[in-house]
Amino acid sequence: MHLTEASAPVPAALVEDPLWWRSAVIYQVYVRSFADSDGDGTGDLRGVRSRLGYLKELGVDALWFNPWYPSPLADGGYDVSDYRDIHPTFGTLDDAEQLIAEALELGIRTIIDVVPNHVSSEHPWFQAALAAGPGSAERERFWFHPGKGPNGDLMPTNWVSNFQGDTWTRTTNPDGTPGEWYLHLFTPEQPDLNWNHPDVRREHEEILRFWFDRGVAGVRIDSAGLLIKDPALPEVPVDVAPGGHPTEDRDEVHEVYRAWRRIADSYEGSRVLVGEVWVPDAARFAAYLRPDEMHTAFNFDFMSRSWDAAELRDSIDLMLTAHAPVGAPSTWVLSNHDVTRPVTRYGREDSSFAFAKKRFDTPSDLDRGIRRARAAALLTAALPGSLYLYQGDELGLPEAELPRDVLEDPMHFRSGGIDPGRDGCRVPLPWRGTEAPFGFSPPEPGLNGTVDAPWLPQPAEWAKLTVQAQEADPASMLWLYRQALRLRKREAALGDGALTWLETEPGVLAFHRGERFVSVTNLGDRSVALPEHESILLASAPLDGGLLPPDSTAWLHRSA
């Protein structure tokens, strides 16, 4: 057990139920857009604390916070300059500690984001590296390298950024001449760390201890497969064999997570590691979930599939099969802070998701999208494993169509302006009232003497989607989610466990969990008969003369 002066005895909630993570409902909090306590137009930790009762009522088991650390916000906080503090706009370290403790009192654990692949270009390490110059020990913590060509004018490689564009930026020497290049798989403001360096490994292990000592129940590991690079800097092969990419999913990365798992396991209670792992090969994906590495990993395959029975069943089978050899539970998620919201995505002609396809003014039938998003909510909540819910999806918020002049996401700018980026799913939540800011910010002046507009504008039509409006409406998305999560806790067969498919007609997904629970989703274009059952627990849409209509899900009890 590791304790610091800032830590307290381990709360009972962290020790009880050591396998909580196998069935948990985890709510993703994008702090900047959740709730603003001081009127500056930006969400903060006190705002989250003020809404813990709402999250308890919703029925979540844990909160996952996107990076809340000091950052220049070149990439929404994923450019971290200090892992041992809180961004001043969000509050203080004391606010974070109080939030962790108050949430635990309600039975809600906290998971924080760690971004090990890179830091901010304003991080003290990188500033020291720039000042120290070529050949220095400070630069060995990063990937500084001379350029190619007679004068070093060409980049060391032609690797493509995850945000499109180049992955190398050239420095300037103190005398004004062009210097070395440094690697950044994301923006130039996010220089990649060299994970072959002992300082880098030691620092991140201490960061884990720092937050575990403060009661954090787990860490979500951003871009977990990107840490290790091939030091020979080869170009990306045309046909990449599994494990053969110079910057992705290299075998040596598993040494890092084995060390992290030892740290997590040294604490009383279950401290979990959750990986953001984009690995298409099922066997290599499962390798991250071996008993001495991560506990769970995000399942991106499911949320990228189109609204099609064969597609979704294939994804479910793929994920369950991939997890089975290592005994890890799958995770299920419909969206996150990077992905087009389900209500909009499922209303489009192409309802699958890929970053490369995002374009302005892509039409969506929102009525159809809402029906499908409701059905998908029940489908995912019934699948084996843990469930992730991105803030606002429980309200049925659509992707906001924002004016170009308010966009901040680097994906928009690095696409040459053709991609709207990810800001549309990051718009501040509507809580109450009939006009912006819809209770996101307090009505009275904040610390600066004014009430600032939210950092991204909220659509006027969100007045009908506020928490206040939906709490009184049994037909609302919020009502559906609350009922589903209550039933998920009540039904012993749900959460972790097995799934058995039922024979159905084409376009229908049906399975049972345990002896009595059955989930049926109709993705076809006509109403269908339900399997023999004793009672209907919950349905995403009213039945059509006893039949399950298109784009809907029903949960049933069959006779024991």
C-alpha positions as CSV (number, residue, x, y, z in Angstrom):
1,M,0.0,0.0,0.0
2,H,1.4,3.4,-1.0
3,L,0.4,6.4,1.1
4,T,1.3,10.1,0.9
5,E,0.5,12.9,3.3
6,A,-2.3,13.9,0.9
7,S,-3.9,10.5,1.0
8,A,-6.4,9.0,3.5
9,P,-7.2,5.5,4.6
10,V,-8.6,3.4,1.7
11,P,-12.4,3.9,1.6
12,A,-14.4,0.8,1.9
13,A,-16.0,1.4,-1.5
14,L,-12.6,0.9,-3.1
15,V,-12.0,-2.4,-1.3
16,E,-15.4,-4.0,-1.7
17,D,-16.4,-5.9,-4.9
18,P,-12.9,-6.4,-6.3
19,L,-14.4,-7.5,-9.7
20,W,-16.6,-4.3,-10.0
21,W,-14.9,-3.4,-13.3
22,R,-16.1,-6.5,-15.1
23,S,-19.8,-5.3,-15.1
24,A,-19.5,-1.6,-14.4
25,V,-21.4,1.2,-16.0
26,I,-18.8,3.9,-16.6
27,Y,-19.9,7.5,-17.4
28,Q,-17.4,9.6,-19.4
29,V,-17.1,13.1,-18.1
30,Y,-15.7,15.7,-20.5
31,V,-15.2,18.3,-17.8
32,R,-15.0,21.3,-20.0
33,S,-18.6,20.7,-21.2
34,F,-20.3,19.0,-18.2
35,A,-21.2,21.8,-15.7
36,D,-19.8,25.3,-15.1
37,S,-19.9,26.4,-11.4
38,D,-18.3,29.9,-11.8
39,G,-19.9,31.5,-14.9
40,D,-16.8,31.6,-17.1
41,G,-18.4,29.4,-19.8
42,T,-16.2,26.4,-19.1
43,G,-17.1,23.3,-17.1
44,D,-15.1,22.6,-13.9
45,L,-14.8,20.1,-11.1
46,R,-17.0,22.0,-8.7
47,G,-19.7,21.8,-11.4
48,V,-19.2,18.0,-11.5
49,R,-19.5,17.8,-7.8
50,S,-22.8,19.7,-7.9
51,R,-24.2,17.1,-10.3
52,L,-23.1,13.9,-8.5
53,G,-26.7,13.4,-7.3
54,Y,-27.8,13.3,-11.0
55,L,-25.1,10.7,-11.8
56,K,-26.1,8.6,-8.8
57,E,-29.7,8.7,-9.9
58,L,-28.7,7.8,-13.5
59,G,-27.2,4.6,-12.0
60,V,-23.5,4.7,-13.0
61,D,-20.7,2.9,-11.1
62,A,-17.7,5.0,-12.1
63,L,-16.8,8.2,-13.8
64,W,-14.0,8.4,-16.4
65,F,-12.6,11.9,-16.7
66,N,-10.8,13.1,-19.8
67,P,-7.5,14.9,-19.0
68,W,-8.1,17.5,-16.3
69,Y,-4.4,18.5,-15.9
70,P,-2.7,21.8,-16.7
71,S,-2.5,22.1,-20.5
72,P,-2.4,24.7,-23.3
73,L,-5.4,22.8,-24.7
74,A,-3.9,22.5,-28.2
75,D,-5.7,19.1,-28.3
76,G,-8.5,19.4,-25.8
77,G,-6.2,18.6,-22.8
78,Y,-4.4,15.6,-24.4
79,D,-1.3,17.8,-24.4
80,V,-0.4,17.6,-20.7
81,S,2.1,19.9,-19.1
82,D,1.8,18.7,-15.5
83,Y,0.3,15.4,-14.3
84,R,0.3,16.3,-10.6
85,D,-2.1,19.3,-10.8
86,I,-5.4,20.4,-12.2
87,H,-5.9,22.9,-15.0
88,P,-6.8,26.2,-13.2
89,T,-9.9,26.6,-15.4
90,F,-11.2,23.3,-13.9
91,G,-10.2,24.0,-10.3
92,T,-7.5,22.8,-7.9
93,L,-6.0,19.6,-6.7
94,D,-8.1,20.0,-3.6
95,D,-11.2,20.1,-5.8
96,A,-10.2,16.8,-7.5
97,E,-9.5,15.1,-4.1
98,Q,-12.9,16.3,-2.8
99,L,-14.6,15.1,-6.0
100,I,-13.0,11.7,-5.7
101,A,-14.0,11.3,-2.1
102,E,-17.6,12.7,-2.5
103,A,-18.2,10.4,-5.5
104,L,-17.0,7.4,-3.5
105,E,-19.4,8.2,-0.7
106,L,-22.1,7.7,-3.3
107,G,-20.6,4.5,-4.5
108,I,-19.1,6.0,-7.6
109,R,-15.5,5.3,-8.4
110,T,-13.2,7.6,-10.4
111,I,-11.1,6.7,-13.5
112,I,-8.6,9.3,-14.9
113,D,-7.0,9.7,-18.2
114,V,-3.2,9.2,-18.7
115,V,-1.6,10.1,-22.0
116,P,1.7,8.3,-22.0
117,N,2.6,8.7,-25.7
118,H,3.4,12.4,-25.6
119,V,3.4,15.5,-23.5
120,S,2.7,19.2,-24.2
121,S,5.4,21.2,-25.9
122,E,5.2,23.4,-22.9
123,H,6.1,20.5,-20.5
124,P,9.3,21.4,-18.6
125,W,11.0,18.3,-20.0
126,F,10.5,19.5,-23.6
127,Q,11.4,23.1,-22.9
128,A,14.6,21.8,-21.3
129,A,15.3,19.6,-24.3
130,L,14.9,22.6,-26.7
131,A,17.2,24.7,-24.6
132,A,19.9,22.0,-24.2
133,G,20.4,21.4,-27.8
134,P,21.5,18.4,-30.0
135,G,23.2,15.5,-28.3
136,S,22.0,16.5,-24.8
137,A,20.7,14.1,-22.2
138,E,17.5,16.2,-22.1
139,R,16.7,15.4,-25.7
140,E,17.1,11.7,-25.2
141,R,13.7,11.7,-23.5
142,F,12.1,12.5,-26.9
143,W,12.6,11.6,-30.5
144,F,15.0,14.3,-31.8
145,H,16.7,13.4,-35.0
146,P,18.7,15.0,-37.8
147,G,16.9,15.5,-41.1
148,K,17.7,13.8,-44.3
149,G,19.3,15.4,-47.4
150,P,22.5,17.5,-47.7
151,N,21.3,20.2,-45.3
152,G,19.0,18.1,-43.2
153,D,16.0,19.8,-44.8
154,L,14.0,16.6,-45.3
155,M,12.0,14.9,-42.5
156,P,13.6,11.8,-41.0
157,T,10.5,9.7,-42.1
158,N,7.3,10.2,-44.1
159,W,5.1,8.8,-41.3
160,V,1.6,10.3,-41.4
161,S,0.1,12.0,-38.3
162,N,-3.0,10.6,-36.6
163,F,-4.5,14.0,-37.3
164,Q,-3.2,13.8,-40.9
165,G,-0.2,15.8,-42.1
166,D,3.4,15.5,-41.1
167,T,4.8,13.9,-37.9
168,W,8.1,15.8,-37.7
169,T,8.7,19.5,-36.9
170,R,12.1,21.2,-37.3
171,T,13.6,23.1,-34.4
172,T,15.7,26.3,-34.7
173,N,19.1,26.5,-33.1
174,P,20.1,29.4,-30.8
175,D,22.0,31.1,-33.6
176,G,18.8,31.0,-35.8
177,T,19.9,28.2,-38.1
178,P,17.6,25.2,-38.7
179,G,18.2,22.4,-36.2
180,E,17.0,18.9,-35.5
181,W,13.6,17.5,-36.1
182,Y,11.3,16.1,-33.4
183,L,8.6,13.5,-33.7
184,H,4.9,14.0,-32.9
185,L,2.3,11.4,-34.0
186,F,-0.3,14.0,-33.2
187,T,0.1,17.8,-33.3
188,P,3.5,19.6,-33.2
189,E,2.4,20.8,-29.7
190,Q,2.5,17.1,-28.6
191,P,6.0,15.8,-28.8
192,D,6.3,12.0,-28.5
193,L,8.2,10.6,-25.5
194,N,11.0,8.1,-25.9
195,W,9.8,5.0,-24.0
196,N,13.2,3.4,-24.2
197,H,14.4,6.0,-21.7
198,P,14.3,5.1,-18.0
199,D,13.2,8.6,-16.9
200,V,10.1,8.3,-19.0
201,R,9.1,4.9,-17.5
202,R,9.9,6.0,-13.9
203,E,8.0,9.3,-14.3
204,H,4.8,7.6,-15.4
205,E,5.0,4.9,-12.7
206,E,5.2,7.7,-10.1
207,I,2.2,9.5,-11.8
208,L,0.2,6.3,-11.3
209,R,1.1,6.2,-7.6
210,F,0.3,9.9,-7.2
211,W,-3.3,9.4,-8.3
212,F,-3.8,5.9,-6.7
213,D,-2.7,7.5,-3.4
214,R,-5.6,10.0,-3.8
215,G,-8.3,7.3,-4.2
216,V,-8.5,7.0,-8.0
217,A,-9.9,3.5,-8.9
218,G,-8.3,3.3,-12.3
219,V,-6.6,4.9,-15.3
220,R,-7.7,5.0,-18.9
221,I,-4.5,4.8,-21.1
222,D,-4.7,7.0,-24.2
223,S,-3.3,5.7,-27.4
224,A,-1.9,2.7,-25.5
225,G,-0.4,0.9,-28.5
226,L,1.7,3.8,-29.7
227,L,4.4,4.2,-27.1
228,I,7.2,2.2,-28.6
229,K,8.8,3.2,-31.9
230,D,11.3,1.3,-34.1
231,P,14.6,3.2,-33.4
232,A,15.7,2.5,-36.9
233,L,12.9,4.8,-38.2
234,P,11.9,2.7,-41.2
235,E,9.0,3.8,-43.4
236,V,5.6,2.1,-43.0
237,P,5.5,-1.0,-45.2
238,V,2.8,-1.2,-47.9
239,D,1.5,-4.4,-46.3
240,V,2.0,-4.2,-42.6
241,A,2.3,-7.5,-40.8
242,P,0.9,-7.8,-37.3
243,G,3.4,-6.2,-35.0
244,G,5.4,-4.9,-37.9
245,H,4.4,-1.2,-37.9
246,P,7.2,1.2,-36.8
247,T,5.0,3.1,-34.4
248,E,2.0,0.9,-33.5
249,D,1.5,-2.2,-31.4
250,R,5.1,-3.1,-31.1
251,D,5.8,-6.1,-28.9
252,E,8.0,-4.2,-26.4
253,V,5.0,-2.1,-25.3
254,H,3.7,-5.0,-23.2
255,E,6.7,-4.6,-20.8
256,V,5.3,-1.1,-19.9
257,Y,1.9,-2.4,-19.0
258,R,3.2,-5.3,-17.0
259,A,5.1,-2.8,-14.8
260,W,1.9,-0.7,-14.5
261,R,-0.1,-3.7,-13.5
262,R,2.3,-4.6,-10.7
263,I,1.8,-1.1,-9.4
264,A,-2.0,-1.3,-9.6
265,D,-2.0,-4.7,-7.9
266,S,0.1,-3.4,-5.0
267,Y,-2.8,-1.3,-3.8
268,E,-5.6,-2.5,-1.6
269,G,-8.8,-2.9,-3.7
270,S,-9.0,-3.2,-7.4
271,R,-7.2,-0.4,-9.3
272,V,-7.9,-1.0,-13.0
273,L,-6.0,-0.3,-16.2
274,V,-8.2,0.5,-19.2
275,G,-6.5,0.7,-22.6
276,E,-7.4,2.7,-25.6
277,V,-6.2,0.0,-28.0
278,W,-6.7,0.3,-31.7
279,V,-5.5,-3.1,-32.9
280,P,-7.3,-4.9,-35.7
281,D,-5.7,-8.2,-35.1
282,A,-7.8,-10.1,-32.5
283,A,-5.0,-12.1,-31.0
284,R,-2.7,-9.0,-30.7
285,F,-5.6,-7.0,-29.2
286,A,-6.2,-9.8,-26.6
287,A,-2.5,-9.7,-25.7
288,Y,-3.0,-6.4,-23.9
289,L,-5.6,-8.1,-21.7
290,R,-3.5,-10.9,-20.3
291,P,-3.8,-11.3,-16.5
292,D,-0.6,-9.4,-15.9
293,E,-1.4,-6.4,-18.1
294,M,-4.5,-4.3,-18.6
295,H,-7.9,-5.2,-17.0
296,T,-10.0,-4.1,-20.0
297,A,-9.7,-2.2,-23.3
298,F,-12.1,-0.1,-25.3
299,N,-14.1,-1.8,-28.0
300,F,-14.0,0.6,-30.9
301,D,-15.2,-2.0,-33.5
302,F,-18.8,-2.0,-32.3
303,M,-19.3,1.7,-32.4
304,S,-17.8,2.0,-35.9
305,R,-20.2,-0.5,-37.4
306,S,-23.3,0.4,-39.4
307,W,-26.9,-0.2,-38.1
308,D,-27.2,-3.6,-39.6
309,A,-28.0,-6.9,-37.9
310,A,-25.2,-8.9,-39.6
311,E,-22.6,-6.2,-39.0
312,L,-23.4,-5.8,-35.3
313,R,-23.6,-9.5,-34.7
314,D,-20.3,-10.0,-36.4
315,S,-18.8,-7.3,-34.1
316,I,-20.3,-8.8,-31.0
317,D,-19.0,-12.3,-31.9
318,L,-15.6,-10.8,-32.8
319,M,-15.2,-9.1,-29.5
320,L,-16.4,-11.9,-27.3
321,T,-14.1,-14.3,-29.2
322,A,-11.1,-12.0,-28.9
323,H,-11.6,-11.6,-25.1
324,A,-12.3,-15.3,-24.3
325,P,-8.7,-16.6,-24.4
326,V,-7.6,-14.2,-21.7
327,G,-10.8,-14.3,-19.6
328,A,-11.3,-10.5,-19.9
329,P,-14.7,-8.9,-20.2
330,S,-15.5,-6.9,-23.3
331,T,-16.5,-3.2,-23.1
332,W,-19.4,-1.7,-25.1
333,V,-19.7,1.9,-26.1
334,L,-21.7,3.8,-28.6
335,S,-19.7,7.0,-28.7
336,N,-17.1,9.2,-26.9
337,H,-15.6,12.6,-27.1
338,D,-14.1,11.8,-30.5
339,V,-17.0,10.2,-32.3
340,T,-20.2,11.5,-34.0
341,R,-23.1,11.1,-31.5
342,P,-25.4,8.1,-32.1
343,V,-28.5,10.1,-32.7
344,T,-26.9,11.8,-35.7
345,R,-24.8,8.8,-36.9
346,Y,-27.6,6.3,-36.9
347,G,-29.8,8.7,-38.8
348,R,-27.4,8.9,-41.8
349,E,-27.5,6.8,-44.9
350,D,-24.1,5.5,-44.0
351,S,-24.4,4.9,-40.2
352,S,-20.9,3.5,-39.7
353,F,-18.2,5.7,-38.3
354,A,-14.7,6.4,-39.6
355,F,-12.7,9.6,-39.0
356,A,-11.7,9.8,-42.6
357,K,-15.4,10.1,-43.7
358,K,-16.4,13.1,-41.5
359,R,-17.6,16.0,-43.7
360,F,-19.7,19.1,-43.2
361,D,-23.4,19.1,-44.0
362,T,-23.8,15.3,-44.1
363,P,-27.6,14.9,-43.8
364,S,-29.2,12.9,-41.0
365,D,-32.8,11.8,-40.3
366,L,-32.8,12.6,-36.6
367,D,-36.2,10.9,-36.0
368,R,-34.7,7.6,-37.3
369,G,-31.5,8.3,-35.5
370,I,-33.3,8.7,-32.2
371,R,-35.2,5.4,-32.6
372,R,-32.0,3.6,-33.4
373,A,-30.1,5.2,-30.6
374,R,-32.8,4.1,-28.1
375,A,-32.6,0.6,-29.5
376,A,-28.8,0.6,-29.4
377,A,-28.8,1.8,-25.8
378,L,-30.8,-1.3,-24.7
379,L,-28.8,-3.6,-26.9
380,T,-25.4,-2.5,-25.6
381,A,-26.6,-2.5,-21.9
382,A,-27.6,-6.2,-22.3
383,L,-24.3,-7.4,-23.7
384,P,-21.7,-9.2,-21.5
385,G,-19.1,-7.0,-19.8
386,S,-18.9,-3.3,-18.9
387,L,-20.7,-0.4,-20.4
388,Y,-19.4,3.1,-21.2
389,L,-21.7,6.0,-21.6
390,Y,-20.6,9.3,-23.0
391,Q,-22.1,12.4,-21.3
392,G,-25.1,13.6,-23.1
393,D,-26.0,10.4,-24.9
394,E,-28.4,9.7,-22.1
395,L,-30.2,12.9,-23.2
396,G,-30.3,11.9,-26.9
397,L,-28.2,14.9,-27.9
398,P,-27.4,15.1,-31.6
399,E,-24.1,16.1,-33.0
400,A,-24.1,19.9,-33.0
401,E,-23.6,21.7,-36.3
402,L,-21.3,24.5,-35.3
403,P,-20.2,27.6,-37.2
404,R,-16.7,27.3,-38.6
405,D,-15.5,30.3,-36.8
406,V,-16.0,28.7,-33.4
407,L,-14.3,25.4,-34.1
408,E,-11.2,24.6,-32.1
409,D,-10.4,21.0,-32.9
410,P,-7.0,20.5,-34.6
411,M,-8.5,17.7,-36.7
412,H,-10.6,20.3,-38.5
413,F,-7.7,22.6,-39.3
414,R,-5.3,19.8,-40.3
415,S,-7.8,18.4,-42.7
416,G,-7.7,21.7,-44.7
417,G,-11.1,22.6,-43.4
418,I,-13.1,19.8,-44.9
419,D,-13.6,17.8,-41.7
420,P,-15.8,19.5,-39.0
421,G,-13.7,17.8,-36.4
422,R,-14.9,16.6,-33.0
423,D,-16.2,19.8,-31.4
424,G,-19.8,18.9,-32.4
425,C,-19.9,16.1,-29.8
426,R,-18.3,18.3,-27.1
427,V,-20.9,21.1,-26.8
428,P,-21.8,21.9,-23.2
429,L,-24.7,19.9,-21.7
430,P,-28.2,21.4,-21.3
431,W,-29.5,21.1,-17.8
432,R,-32.6,23.2,-17.5
433,G,-34.5,26.2,-18.8
434,T,-35.6,27.3,-22.3
435,E,-32.6,29.2,-23.6
436,A,-28.8,29.0,-23.6
437,P,-26.8,28.3,-21.5
438,F,-29.6,25.9,-20.3
439,G,-28.3,25.8,-16.8
440,F,-24.8,24.8,-17.8
441,S,-23.5,28.1,-16.2
442,P,-25.0,29.8,-13.2
443,P,-27.4,32.7,-13.8
444,E,-25.5,35.0,-11.5
445,P,-22.2,36.6,-12.4
446,G,-19.1,34.5,-12.0
447,L,-15.6,35.4,-10.6
448,N,-15.0,37.9,-13.4
449,G,-18.2,39.7,-12.7
450,T,-20.0,38.4,-15.8
451,V,-21.7,35.3,-17.1
452,D,-19.8,34.2,-20.1
453,A,-21.3,32.2,-22.9
454,P,-20.4,28.5,-23.0
455,W,-17.1,27.9,-24.7
456,L,-19.0,26.2,-27.6
457,P,-22.5,27.4,-28.5
458,Q,-25.5,25.2,-27.7
459,P,-28.2,24.8,-30.3
460,A,-31.5,26.6,-29.5
461,E,-33.5,23.4,-30.1
462,W,-31.8,21.7,-27.2
463,A,-34.4,23.4,-25.0
464,K,-36.5,20.2,-25.3
465,L,-33.5,18.0,-24.5
466,T,-32.6,19.4,-21.1
467,V,-32.4,17.2,-18.0
468,Q,-35.3,19.2,-16.5
469,A,-37.5,18.6,-19.6
470,Q,-36.7,14.9,-19.8
471,E,-37.0,14.0,-16.1
472,A,-40.8,14.5,-16.3
473,D,-41.3,12.7,-19.6
474,P,-41.6,8.8,-19.5
475,A,-41.0,8.7,-23.2
476,S,-37.7,10.6,-23.0
477,M,-34.2,9.2,-23.7
478,L,-33.1,10.0,-20.1
479,W,-36.1,8.0,-18.7
480,L,-35.1,5.1,-20.9
481,Y,-31.5,5.1,-19.7
482,R,-32.4,5.4,-16.0
483,Q,-34.8,2.4,-16.3
484,A,-32.3,0.4,-18.3
485,L,-29.5,0.9,-15.8
486,R,-31.7,0.1,-12.8
487,L,-32.8,-3.1,-14.5
488,R,-29.1,-3.9,-15.4
489,K,-28.3,-3.8,-11.7
490,R,-31.4,-5.8,-10.7
491,E,-31.0,-8.6,-13.2
492,A,-28.3,-11.0,-12.0
493,A,-27.7,-12.3,-15.5
494,L,-26.6,-8.9,-16.9
495,G,-23.2,-7.4,-16.7
496,D,-20.3,-10.0,-16.9
497,G,-21.2,-13.5,-18.1
498,A,-22.2,-15.5,-21.1
499,L,-24.5,-14.8,-24.0
500,T,-26.4,-17.3,-26.1
501,W,-27.9,-16.3,-29.5
502,L,-31.4,-17.2,-30.3
503,E,-32.6,-18.3,-33.8
504,T,-34.3,-15.4,-35.5
505,E,-35.4,-14.1,-38.9
506,P,-32.9,-11.9,-40.9
507,G,-32.6,-8.4,-39.5
508,V,-33.2,-9.4,-35.9
509,L,-30.7,-9.9,-33.1
510,A,-31.9,-11.9,-30.1
511,F,-30.0,-13.5,-27.3
512,H,-30.6,-14.7,-23.8
513,R,-28.5,-14.1,-20.6
514,G,-29.0,-16.6,-17.9
515,E,-32.2,-18.6,-17.6
516,R,-34.8,-15.9,-18.0
517,F,-33.5,-12.7,-19.5
518,V,-33.9,-12.1,-23.3
519,S,-32.9,-9.1,-25.5
520,V,-34.4,-8.7,-28.9
521,T,-33.4,-5.9,-31.4
522,N,-35.3,-5.4,-34.7
523,L,-33.0,-3.8,-37.2
524,G,-35.2,-4.7,-40.1
525,D,-37.9,-2.7,-42.0
526,R,-41.0,-4.4,-40.7
527,S,-42.5,-5.3,-37.3
528,V,-41.7,-8.8,-36.0
529,A,-43.1,-11.2,-33.4
530,L,-41.4,-11.4,-30.0
531,P,-40.1,-14.8,-28.8
532,E,-42.3,-16.6,-26.3
533,H,-42.0,-14.7,-23.0
534,E,-43.7,-14.2,-19.6
535,S,-43.3,-10.4,-19.4
536,I,-41.8,-7.3,-21.0
537,L,-39.2,-5.6,-18.8
538,L,-38.5,-2.6,-21.0
539,A,-38.8,-1.6,-24.6
540,S,-37.2,1.3,-26.5
541,A,-40.5,1.9,-28.5
542,P,-44.2,1.1,-28.0
543,L,-45.1,-2.3,-29.5
544,D,-47.1,-2.4,-32.8
545,G,-50.1,-4.6,-32.1
546,G,-47.9,-6.9,-29.9
547,L,-45.1,-6.9,-32.5
548,L,-41.7,-5.3,-32.1
549,P,-41.4,-2.4,-34.6
550,P,-38.3,-1.6,-36.7
551,D,-35.4,0.1,-35.0
552,S,-36.3,-1.0,-31.5
553,T,-35.2,-3.3,-28.7
554,A,-37.2,-5.1,-26.1
555,W,-36.0,-6.8,-22.9
556,L,-38.1,-9.8,-21.9
557,H,-38.4,-12.4,-19.1
558,R,-39.2,-15.9,-20.3
559,S,-40.6,-18.6,-18.2
560,A,-38.0,-20.2,-15.9
